[in-house]
Amino acid sequence: MAAMKRALAAALLLSLALPAAAKKPQAAVIAVPPLYPTRSTEPIVFVWPPENMPLAAEGEFILGSVAPATAHFTINGAAVSVHNNGGFIAWLPIAPGTFTFRGELALSSGTATAERRILVPIPPAPLPGKLAIDPASLSPKSDLELRGGDLLTVRMKGTPGKAARFRVGTDDWQPMRAVNSALGTYEGVKLIAPGADFAAGPVEYELGQGWSSVKAKGAARVSASAQTPAVATVRASTAGYASVKTGPANGFLMFPLPGTRLPVTGRDGGSLRVRLSDALSGWIAAKDVDISTSASMPRAVTGTIDVAKTALGAVVRIGLSEKAAFDVQPSAALNALTVRLYNATGHTNWMINDAPDFVSEVRWRQEAADVVAVTILLKPAETLWGWWPTYDGGSLRLELRRAPKISEKNPFSGVTIMLDPGHMPSATGATGPLGTREMDANYAIALAAKARLERAGAAVLMTRDDPLREVSLVERPKQAVERGADLFVSLHNNALPDGENPFAKPRGFTVFYYHPQSLELGRAVHEAYRKRLKLADEGLRWGDLLVARQSAMPAILVENAYMIFPDQEALLNQASFRDELAQALVEGLEKFLRSARRKP
């Protein structure tokens, strides 16, 4: 089977290859066989949702194909529009329990049927008329480890209009207030006293008063400690990176490198609260760190700051007594960069600048008792192209990149562009109604873009240069740095979360950026797509996506079309449309490069 897959992949690669060298660059778009597999001979094929998929929603989209495409097709009695290639997508209401989508296709020989079942959770039964507490509503739901000064917030749902209170272990009862009287939701808050130290115990809830009250105990156990905090040391996680978030399930705050030490000041289930400064804490996954209860508290001390000239710009080395958590903030004009080091003390007596043609000055200050800020100012007319942080021995090494030399005659000449065809065999991405895999569509678009970019004079690299190659998310931006790329473009095709109505608004292309130096690239490519493509424009968006967080160079992620719509899937299977996407991308990249050249 593996050999067969590789043979098919090789055939696909050959079919998508560039025209032979003997052909002129202006040759017509080569004929490319469809990306989707051989269509099933079954009259009705459901592709999504999978059988017995659990889904908590009021509606769901279902997609697949029918044959023949001209036959009348219904799902649960509702007529479904079918594309001329047989693909369809429908949006239908669903009901709690084992819900069945029943498709019926009117054939000359009779009616063909097919079914697809999903599991929709049954809502909890209403509370009885008498006094009651809903045990499923009790919060917190995971074990908590707290310290003095923390606020413990508890919640429950019960019979409305009653007195409510809670306590932790054998502590005194604390009042709860009604948050929504009609729904019977209650909330209570307890300030953990300074120096509090008690063993883990459950939260007990009470509704009503006296003999008529009811009580319940939550599954979560809460404790407090006045002991010296443990220390977490970041290790290389299985994902290849660790992250500190603003809350246990919130957005990213920073990405500490392996070896960084952080004081642990609390726990919420599998997340640890870590102290970054007196004024800032974050949350890191317990699985990404090693914990010691005997290690000294982290406190990095800065030493000499050295700036060395490189072919790409400069390398700034900040001497440190140990690895510190840090974040990097470029200025709005991209003419300066500030590195904030946490749990750190400044003791820098020397700063050496051997790259004065790019870096004009370096400044440092003790911004807070435990935060050191190092600001790197570029020379006037210089623009920060990107940066890449690593730890090198006893220093934080920050590679600063200036804009590459861009030719006025041909802006692509001498520029290296990394194309990233999203997904891979172990994570194929979205699937179209006819079975087209996003992994394959992304790869085909990348090859079309590579052909046009090389004809324009660019050097082109691909993160996935084999259709069956496994390339992790973390490896993709690293490849761009290690292989010397100047720009990074990740190519994808879109889908929707389950439970979202696909027909609620027009769907089409989107361009995402993350860092400020990527905004102008995103704008240029988005504008080129908007002018050239007839698909709906879903805009230029800021997106906290791993590959878009590439910081060493301008980087964007493009969602070219929607895999799940039959008409857009059909377009993606046309070489002419993929070439149109490639042409839009090239036009956007060229506009950006010309603009970047004019800035100085």
BALOFI-465132 format. One line per field, with one value per residue (C-alpha): x, y, z; residue in one letter. Coordinates in Angstrom, 3 decimals, m for minus. Layout:
east X; ...
north Y; ...
up Z; ...
type A; ...
REM end
This chain:
east 0.000; 2.817; 4.522; 1.244; 0.775; 4.293; 3.775; 0.568; 2.351; 5.170; 2.630; 0.951; 4.292; 5.112; 1.716; 2.191; 5.816; 7.001; 7.046; 10.199; 13.112; 12.592; 9.176; 8.843; 7.997; 4.779; 3.551; m0.075; m0.954; m0.202; m3.089; m3.317; m5.505; m8.055; m6.693; m9.705; m9.628; m11.648; m15.285; m17.262; m19.858; m22.233; m25.226; m24.747; m21.406; m21.214; m17.761; m18.539; m19.465; m17.952; m20.202; m21.061; m19.257; m20.303; m21.522; m23.175; m24.931; m28.322; m27.310; m24.575; m23.282; m23.082; m21.154; m20.436; m21.384; m24.153; m24.314; m25.857; m25.595; m28.860; m31.027; m33.266; m31.546; m32.925; m31.616; m34.257; m36.814; m35.039; m33.961; m30.190; m28.482; m25.915; m22.946; m22.609; m19.731; m22.000; m20.635; m22.966; m22.984; m26.118; m26.918; m29.626; m31.021; m30.192; m31.822; m30.476; m29.795; m28.600; m29.427; m29.662; m29.093; m31.071; m30.232; m32.587; m31.622; m34.349; m33.052; m34.837; m34.601; m35.954; m34.818; m31.284; m30.805; m27.896; m27.654; m25.108; m25.518; m24.066; m24.389; m25.936; m25.808; m29.135; m29.646; m29.676; m33.090; m34.533; m34.062; m37.010; m39.459; m38.148; m34.790; m31.896; m28.326; m27.161; m24.008; m22.736; m22.623; m20.240; m17.101; m14.117; m14.019; m10.282; m7.965; m6.570; m3.386; m3.502; m1.369; m2.091; m3.723; m5.407; m9.143; m11.053; m14.223; m16.872; m20.113; m23.172; m26.673; m29.673; m33.234; m33.658; m34.365; m32.664; m29.883; m26.584; m23.147; m19.937; m16.875; m13.519; m12.765; m13.678; m13.294; m16.072; m19.045; m18.906; m21.964; m22.802; m24.793; m27.365; m25.801; m28.960; m32.074; m34.152; m31.634; m30.645; m26.907; m24.859; m21.296; m19.034; m15.545; m13.031; m9.774; m7.041; m5.490; m1.758; 0.175; m2.748; m1.610; m4.162; m4.349; m6.415; m10.107; m13.366; m15.589; m18.933; m22.012; m25.279; m28.615; m31.422; m31.291; m31.664; m33.444; m34.682; m31.213; m29.407; m25.653; m23.267; m19.532; m17.537; m15.055; m12.256; m9.941; m8.576; m5.405; m3.247; 0.450; 2.717; 5.832; 8.639; 7.423; 8.626; 10.633; 9.613; 12.295; 11.048; 11.938; 11.641; 8.038; 6.812; 5.360; 8.800; 8.001; 6.410; 4.066; 3.049; m0.589; m2.615; m4.826; m5.104; m7.124; m6.423; m4.213; m0.441; 1.725; 5.246; 7.238; 10.034; 12.997; 14.115; 16.081; 14.148; 13.317; 10.079; 8.672; 5.425; 2.761; m0.355; m2.047; m5.318; m5.630; m2.856; m1.739; 0.788; 0.756; 4.263; 5.589; 7.201; 7.395; 5.679; 3.053; 2.732; 1.975; 1.200; 0.190; 2.235; 1.323; 2.702; 3.723; 6.172; 8.280; 10.293; 9.458; 11.864; 10.936; 14.577; 15.936; 16.851; 14.546; 15.385; 16.969; 18.957; 21.609; 22.558; 26.174; 27.890; 25.734; 27.567; 26.460; 28.269; 27.850; 26.540; 25.726; 22.007; 22.262; 23.522; 23.573; 22.936; 24.164; 22.863; 24.994; 22.898; 23.729; 20.880; 18.151; 15.307; 11.785; 11.554; 9.357; 10.278; 8.410; 9.286; 8.470; 5.550; 7.962; 10.112; 13.186; 13.757; 13.258; 12.794; 13.574; 12.049; 13.722; 11.633; 12.811; 15.935; 18.272; 20.378; 24.121; 25.414; 28.553; 29.678; 27.931; 29.915; 28.512; 30.474; 27.590; 27.150; 26.002; 22.802; 22.435; 22.853; 22.535; 21.635; 20.041; 19.031; 17.051; 15.671; 12.031; 10.731; 12.307; 12.434; 12.174; 15.080; 14.337; 16.982; 16.161; 18.046; 17.770; 18.481; 20.178; 17.882; 16.507; 17.042; 14.003; 13.757; 13.012; 12.831; 14.478; 15.200; 15.999; 18.049; 20.175; 23.861; 25.938; 25.561; 23.862; 20.483; 21.354; 19.066; 19.625; 18.382; 17.735; 17.700; 15.774; 17.525; 18.918; 16.001; 16.653; 14.742; 14.669; 13.552; 12.555; 12.563; 16.210; 18.309; 15.265; 14.556; 10.925; 9.857; 6.515; 4.853; 2.193; 0.144; m0.624; 0.902; m0.098; m0.607; m2.743; m4.326; m6.496; m9.980; m11.676; m13.928; m17.282; m15.569; m12.786; m10.139; m7.632; m6.421; m2.877; m2.886; m4.558; m2.058; 0.817; m0.540; m0.991; 2.564; 3.928; 1.998; 3.313; 6.839; 6.704; 5.577; 8.016; 10.973; 9.988; 9.934; 13.500; 13.010; 14.747; 11.995; 12.157; 9.374; 8.962; 7.290; 9.107; 7.565; 3.780; 4.133; 6.749; 5.976; 6.928; 5.865; 4.401; 7.405; 9.859; 8.316; 9.362; 12.692; 13.340; 12.880; 15.568; 18.019; 17.699; 18.091; 14.633; 13.713; 9.917; 7.623; 4.213; 2.074; m0.591; m3.860; m7.515; m10.308; m13.108; m15.496; m15.922; m18.703; m21.956; m21.287; m23.665; m21.638; m24.252; m24.360; m22.097; m20.042; m16.950; m13.721; m10.083; m8.380; m4.835; m3.402; m0.399; 0.954; 4.069; 4.151; 6.793; 4.353; 1.449; 2.512; 3.170; m0.311; m1.866; m0.125; m1.073; m4.637; m5.085; m3.752; m6.160; m9.025; m8.321; m7.698; m10.031; m13.797; m14.172; m15.593; m13.086; m12.999; m10.339; m6.862; m6.752; m4.373; m4.104; m2.268; m1.184; 2.086; 3.525; 2.389; 4.325; 7.529; 9.543; 12.750; 11.126; 7.773; 5.398; 1.767; m0.724; m3.169; m6.475; m7.016; m10.544; m12.945; m12.475; m15.983; m17.927; m18.418; m17.854; m14.634; m13.398; m13.995; m11.976; m9.084; m9.053; m8.508; m4.917; m6.048; m7.510; m4.415; m2.368; m4.666; m3.970; m0.259; m0.417; m2.232; 0.394; 3.266; 1.664; 1.217; 4.782; 6.159; 4.185; 5.483; 9.094; 8.914; 7.426; 10.105; 12.798; 11.399; 11.303; 14.938
north 0.000; 2.416; 1.705; 2.316; 5.667; 6.740; 5.688; 7.723; 10.656; 10.429; 10.389; 13.458; 15.219; 14.513; 15.711; 18.982; 19.512; 22.610; 22.639; 21.209; 23.599; 23.643; 25.243; 29.000; 30.648; 31.943; 28.451; 27.704; 26.305; 22.591; 20.168; 18.718; 15.759; 16.332; 16.215; 14.387; 10.577; 8.420; 9.055; 6.375; 4.472; 4.711; 6.979; 8.885; 9.438; 11.369; 12.880; 14.985; 14.716; 11.361; 8.640; 9.036; 12.366; 14.148; 17.706; 20.203; 22.626; 23.507; 22.876; 21.198; 21.192; 17.912; 17.440; 14.723; 13.733; 12.047; 10.347; 11.288; 14.988; 15.720; 13.504; 15.127; 14.919; 15.552; 15.214; 14.789; 15.963; 19.222; 19.684; 19.987; 21.866; 19.698; 20.971; 19.698; 17.472; 15.812; 17.591; 19.101; 20.901; 21.400; 23.058; 21.427; 21.772; 18.941; 17.661; 16.126; 12.418; 10.142; 12.360; 10.886; 12.623; 10.602; 11.251; 10.240; 10.359; 9.883; 7.439; 6.035; 2.621; 3.825; 5.846; 5.404; 6.149; 6.661; 7.658; 9.410; 9.622; 12.100; 12.273; 15.473; 15.803; 15.666; 18.787; 18.119; 17.583; 20.702; 20.919; 19.615; 22.121; 21.523; 22.804; 21.417; 22.075; 21.074; 18.988; 19.497; 23.265; 23.285; 25.330; 25.155; 21.919; 21.202; 21.150; 24.522; 25.410; 28.991; 31.449; 34.352; 37.244; 35.043; 35.245; 31.970; 32.235; 29.522; 29.102; 26.874; 26.586; 25.750; 26.611; 30.375; 32.899; 31.124; 31.979; 30.415; 30.006; 27.965; 26.947; 25.323; 22.302; 23.144; 26.891; 29.338; 29.615; 32.483; 34.055; 33.612; 36.134; 35.498; 36.305; 35.533; 35.166; 33.732; 30.972; 30.313; 30.918; 31.870; 33.091; 33.524; 34.969; 34.342; 36.223; 33.819; 35.438; 36.269; 33.352; 30.947; 27.322; 24.520; 21.045; 20.210; 19.870; 20.046; 23.096; 22.591; 24.422; 25.088; 26.340; 27.376; 27.768; 25.635; 22.262; 22.944; 23.546; 21.205; 20.729; 19.466; 18.918; 19.703; 17.260; 19.838; 20.115; 23.481; 24.101; 27.053; 27.244; 29.725; 27.705; 28.872; 28.503; 25.566; 26.307; 25.127; 24.601; 24.650; 21.552; 20.927; 19.747; 17.155; 20.023; 21.612; 24.712; 25.808; 28.738; 30.983; 32.065; 34.829; 32.191; 28.386; 28.349; 31.859; 33.474; 33.374; 35.738; 34.543; 31.497; 30.690; 28.783; 25.438; 25.897; 28.974; 28.839; 30.245; 30.395; 28.416; 30.322; 28.248; 25.441; 25.017; 21.397; 20.746; 24.393; 26.076; 29.750; 31.168; 34.493; 36.741; 39.868; 41.482; 42.808; 39.949; 36.229; 33.691; 30.045; 27.188; 23.555; 21.312; 18.768; 21.284; 21.790; 19.959; 21.040; 21.325; 22.256; 22.763; 24.967; 28.595; 31.297; 32.420; 35.831; 36.469; 39.195; 41.009; 41.437; 42.881; 43.640; 43.074; 43.961; 42.217; 42.839; 39.989; 39.541; 39.817; 42.708; 42.262; 39.894; 41.314; 39.237; 40.079; 38.433; 36.670; 34.687; 32.295; 31.899; 34.319; 34.534; 37.400; 39.043; 41.118; 44.262; 46.101; 49.792; 50.921; 52.360; 49.178; 51.273; 49.911; 46.760; 46.291; 43.036; 42.664; 40.171; 38.906; 37.846; 39.810; 42.441; 44.804; 44.838; 45.839; 47.994; 47.589; 47.795; 47.227; 48.138; 46.743; 47.187; 50.984; 50.950; 49.144; 49.635; 53.200; 52.659; 50.178; 51.283; 49.386; 50.243; 48.532; 48.986; 47.409; 45.702; 42.435; 43.537; 44.692; 46.386; 46.452; 48.721; 48.469; 51.551; 51.236; 53.855; 56.357; 54.970; 51.367; 49.136; 45.982; 43.055; 40.491; 38.955; 35.477; 34.751; 31.838; 31.163; 30.748; 29.771; 32.510; 34.989; 35.688; 35.856; 38.059; 38.001; 41.243; 41.282; 44.278; 44.344; 42.372; 44.191; 44.598; 45.337; 48.207; 46.416; 43.035; 43.007; 39.187; 38.926; 37.716; 37.237; 33.812; 32.947; 30.025; 28.504; 26.366; 23.964; 23.456; 20.061; 16.631; 12.944; 12.659; 15.829; 16.203; 19.209; 19.820; 17.532; 18.581; 17.037; 14.890; 13.884; 16.433; 16.705; 20.127; 18.754; 17.966; 21.214; 23.251; 21.385; 21.900; 25.650; 25.852; 24.223; 26.672; 29.592; 28.184; 28.033; 31.646; 32.955; 31.212; 32.586; 36.024; 35.509; 34.516; 31.652; 29.430; 26.943; 24.644; 23.348; 20.224; 19.402; 15.949; 15.438; 12.740; 14.413; 14.901; 18.402; 19.533; 22.983; 24.050; 22.895; 25.048; 28.534; 27.094; 25.862; 29.375; 30.676; 27.832; 27.812; 31.565; 32.659; 36.350; 35.883; 33.154; 32.320; 29.498; 28.249; 26.759; 26.247; 26.846; 24.984; 25.857; 24.724; 22.208; 23.870; 27.017; 27.832; 27.845; 30.047; 32.739; 35.003; 34.863; 32.661; 33.028; 33.991; 35.433; 36.654; 36.472; 38.237; 38.417; 40.602; 44.298; 43.711; 41.330; 43.791; 45.452; 42.066; 40.946; 44.122; 43.779; 40.113; 40.689; 43.561; 41.439; 38.624; 41.094; 42.510; 39.232; 36.648; 36.445; 34.711; 36.531; 38.697; 37.808; 40.397; 40.878; 39.614; 39.459; 35.789; 34.105; 31.177; 29.365; 29.722; 33.365; 34.018; 33.548; 36.566; 36.371; 37.790; 39.067; 36.091; 35.520; 32.667; 32.622; 30.759; 30.566; 29.136; 26.854; 23.113; 22.342; 24.209; 22.130; 25.042; 26.119; 22.538; 22.247; 25.424; 24.082; 21.028; 23.251; 24.051; 27.371; 28.496; 27.416; 29.427; 32.396; 32.070; 31.867; 34.967; 36.926; 35.850; 36.876; 40.273; 40.869; 39.839; 42.055; 45.060; 44.495; 44.153; 47.325; 49.173; 47.818; 48.979; 52.529; 52.939; 54.018
up 0.000; 0.886; m2.444; m4.277; m2.495; m3.419; m7.021; m7.184; m5.564; m8.090; m10.925; m9.459; m9.130; m12.770; m13.913; m11.999; m13.056; m14.862; m18.658; m20.227; m20.624; m24.371; m23.957; m23.871; m20.536; m22.134; m22.922; m22.156; m18.744; m18.743; m18.486; m14.995; m14.085; m11.304; m7.771; m6.412; m6.414; m8.757; m7.935; m6.204; m8.200; m5.223; m5.931; m2.646; m0.874; 2.396; 3.068; 6.146; 8.993; 9.922; 11.299; 15.003; 15.332; 18.553; 17.988; 20.308; 17.943; 16.465; 12.860; 10.821; 7.274; 5.395; 2.171; m0.345; m3.887; m5.854; m9.231; m11.531; m10.709; m12.541; m10.306; m7.686; m4.298; m0.837; 2.716; 5.396; 2.860; 1.997; m1.637; m1.993; m4.812; m6.629; m8.616; m12.175; m11.000; m8.416; m5.347; m2.770; 0.560; 2.664; 5.975; 8.076; 11.580; 13.949; 17.129; 20.364; 20.474; 17.680; 14.728; 11.228; 7.907; 5.346; 1.705; m1.106; m4.781; m7.391; m10.020; m13.036; m11.397; m8.033; m5.049; m3.730; m0.039; 2.314; 5.971; 8.147; 11.932; 14.408; 18.186; 19.544; 23.353; 25.123; 27.280; 31.014; 32.498; 34.155; 37.883; 39.856; 41.262; 44.747; 45.993; 43.917; 42.752; 39.254; 39.936; 36.362; 36.897; 39.837; 39.182; 39.489; 37.521; 37.851; 40.876; 41.920; 43.807; 45.087; 47.060; 49.365; 47.522; 44.888; 44.268; 44.244; 42.139; 42.438; 40.489; 40.515; 39.070; 41.205; 42.062; 41.497; 44.214; 47.111; 49.522; 48.486; 50.023; 49.733; 51.677; 51.001; 53.174; 56.765; 56.296; 57.149; 54.807; 52.279; 50.590; 46.899; 44.881; 42.183; 38.811; 36.818; 38.940; 36.115; 35.306; 38.894; 38.473; 41.523; 42.031; 45.026; 45.500; 48.271; 48.768; 49.878; 52.924; 52.899; 54.350; 53.930; 53.814; 53.700; 52.195; 49.120; 49.822; 47.873; 47.522; 49.253; 47.983; 49.824; 48.510; 50.824; 54.576; 57.654; 57.456; 53.922; 52.424; 50.015; 49.707; 47.008; 46.786; 43.672; 42.155; 42.076; 45.060; 46.177; 48.183; 49.184; 49.951; 51.725; 50.903; 48.622; 45.013; 42.970; 39.828; 36.365; 33.704; 30.127; 28.155; 24.428; 24.145; 21.674; 19.652; 19.450; 21.454; 24.721; 25.221; 28.089; 27.851; 29.449; 31.080; 31.225; 27.995; 26.696; 24.062; 23.758; 25.787; 24.898; 23.819; 26.300; 24.917; 26.406; 29.626; 30.744; 34.475; 35.902; 39.468; 39.824; 41.759; 41.117; 39.233; 37.385; 36.297; 33.776; 33.592; 35.872; 36.717; 36.401; 37.642; 35.042; 37.176; 40.151; 37.741; 35.242; 35.401; 32.719; 32.333; 30.888; 30.287; 33.043; 30.395; 28.901; 32.040; 34.671; 38.231; 41.162; 44.727; 45.786; 43.001; 43.623; 42.358; 38.807; 38.473; 35.308; 35.444; 32.235; 31.182; 28.134; 25.104; 21.846; 18.290; 15.409; 11.709; 9.516; 5.837; 6.669; 9.103; 12.642; 15.602; 19.064; 21.994; 25.452; 28.106; 30.766; 33.868; 32.974; 30.378; 30.968; 29.618; 27.135; 24.562; 21.521; 20.487; 17.251; 16.951; 14.797; 12.202; 12.231; 13.018; 16.533; 18.593; 22.343; 24.153; 27.623; 29.932; 32.847; 36.292; 35.407; 36.832; 34.751; 35.385; 31.951; 32.062; 28.451; 25.087; 21.905; 18.484; 15.542; 13.080; 13.032; 9.407; 10.520; 14.292; 15.476; 19.225; 21.969; 25.239; 28.355; 31.451; 34.532; 33.561; 36.769; 39.752; 37.806; 34.158; 31.983; 28.649; 25.914; 22.976; 19.673; 17.438; 13.718; 11.618; 9.888; 6.605; 7.772; 8.216; 10.281; 7.953; 10.775; 13.816; 15.123; 18.811; 20.156; 23.218; 22.465; 25.482; 28.066; 25.751; 24.235; 20.532; 18.470; 14.714; 13.164; 9.432; 7.125; 3.863; 1.102; m1.907; m4.293; m7.943; m9.530; m12.886; m11.508; m7.819; m7.730; m8.796; m5.861; m3.605; m2.088; m1.348; 0.825; m0.197; 2.435; 1.084; 4.229; 5.802; 5.191; 5.027; 8.796; 8.848; 5.408; 6.284; 4.915; 2.389; m0.472; m1.471; m4.114; m1.744; m2.771; 0.068; 1.113; 1.389; m2.332; m3.407; m1.384; m2.994; m6.510; m5.901; m4.539; m7.697; m9.871; m7.797; m7.905; m11.715; m12.048; m9.427; m11.034; m14.427; m12.768; m11.533; m7.873; m6.127; m4.693; m1.821; m0.625; 2.910; 1.546; m1.675; m1.873; m1.773; 0.885; 3.040; 6.737; 7.876; 11.342; 11.904; 13.985; 11.328; 8.588; 9.805; 10.973; 7.443; 6.112; 8.485; 8.019; 4.227; 3.839; 2.687; 2.439; 2.401; 3.750; 2.258; 3.660; 1.229; 2.446; 1.555; 3.990; 5.748; 8.575; 12.175; 12.693; 13.591; 11.526; 8.683; 5.428; 3.750; 6.434; 4.330; 1.122; 1.432; m0.481; 0.100; 3.196; 3.887; 7.427; 8.951; 12.523; 12.973; 11.958; 9.288; 7.572; 7.343; 4.085; 2.491; 3.548; 2.153; m1.202; m1.685; m0.471; m2.923; m5.798; m4.924; m4.669; m8.126; m9.933; m8.360; m8.607; m5.246; m2.222; m0.381; 3.331; 4.004; 5.390; 8.969; 11.903; 12.855; 15.724; 13.545; 14.169; 10.673; 10.450; 13.664; 11.648; 12.846; 10.787; 7.654; 6.370; 6.483; 5.553; 5.369; 2.450; 2.476; m1.291; m1.432; 0.457; 0.036; 1.264; m1.458; m4.623; m7.014; m5.273; m5.035; m8.781; m9.369; m7.309; m9.552; m12.594; m13.549; m15.015; m11.664; m9.753; m12.234; m11.602; m7.877; m8.615; m10.787; m8.065; m5.533; m7.806; m8.475; m4.743; m3.945; m6.690; m5.444; m1.913; m3.030; m5.121; m2.165; 0.175; m2.224; m2.313; 1.495; 1.985
type M; A; A; M; K; R; A; L; A; A; A; L; L; L; S; L; A; L; P; A; A; A; K; K; P; Q; A; A; V; I; A; V; P; P; L; Y; P; T; R; S; T; E; P; I; V; F; V; W; P; P; E; N; M; P; L; A; A; E; G; E; F; I; L; G; S; V; A; P; A; T; A; H; F; T; I; N; G; A; A; V; S; V; H; N; N; G; G; F; I; A; W; L; P; I; A; P; G; T; F; T; F; R; G; E; L; A; L; S; S; G; T; A; T; A; E; R; R; I; L; V; P; I; P; P; A; P; L; P; G; K; L; A; I; D; P; A; S; L; S; P; K; S; D; L; E; L; R; G; G; D; L; L; T; V; R; M; K; G; T; P; G; K; A; A; R; F; R; V; G; T; D; D; W; Q; P; M; R; A; V; N; S; A; L; G; T; Y; E; G; V; K; L; I; A; P; G; A; D; F; A; A; G; P; V; E; Y; E; L; G; Q; G; W; S; S; V; K; A; K; G; A; A; R; V; S; A; S; A; Q; T; P; A; V; A; T; V; R; A; S; T; A; G; Y; A; S; V; K; T; G; P; A; N; G; F; L; M; F; P; L; P; G; T; R; L; P; V; T; G; R; D; G; G; S; L; R; V; R; L; S; D; A; L; S; G; W; I; A; A; K; D; V; D; I; S; T; S; A; S; M; P; R; A; V; T; G; T; I; D; V; A; K; T; A; L; G; A; V; V; R; I; G; L; S; E; K; A; A; F; D; V; Q; P; S; A; A; L; N; A; L; T; V; R; L; Y; N; A; T; G; H; T; N; W; M; I; N; D; A; P; D; F; V; S; E; V; R; W; R; Q; E; A; A; D; V; V; A; V; T; I; L; L; K; P; A; E; T; L; W; G; W; W; P; T; Y; D; G; G; S; L; R; L; E; L; R; R; A; P; K; I; S; E; K; N; P; F; S; G; V; T; I; M; L; D; P; G; H; M; P; S; A; T; G; A; T; G; P; L; G; T; R; E; M; D; A; N; Y; A; I; A; L; A; A; K; A; R; L; E; R; A; G; A; A; V; L; M; T; R; D; D; P; L; R; E; V; S; L; V; E; R; P; K; Q; A; V; E; R; G; A; D; L; F; V; S; L; H; N; N; A; L; P; D; G; E; N; P; F; A; K; P; R; G; F; T; V; F; Y; Y; H; P; Q; S; L; E; L; G; R; A; V; H; E; A; Y; R; K; R; L; K; L; A; D; E; G; L; R; W; G; D; L; L; V; A; R; Q; S; A; M; P; A; I; L; V; E; N; A; Y; M; I; F; P; D; Q; E; A; L; L; N; Q; A; S; F; R; D; E; L; A; Q; A; L; V; E; G; L; E; K; F; L; R; S; A; R; R; K; P
REM end
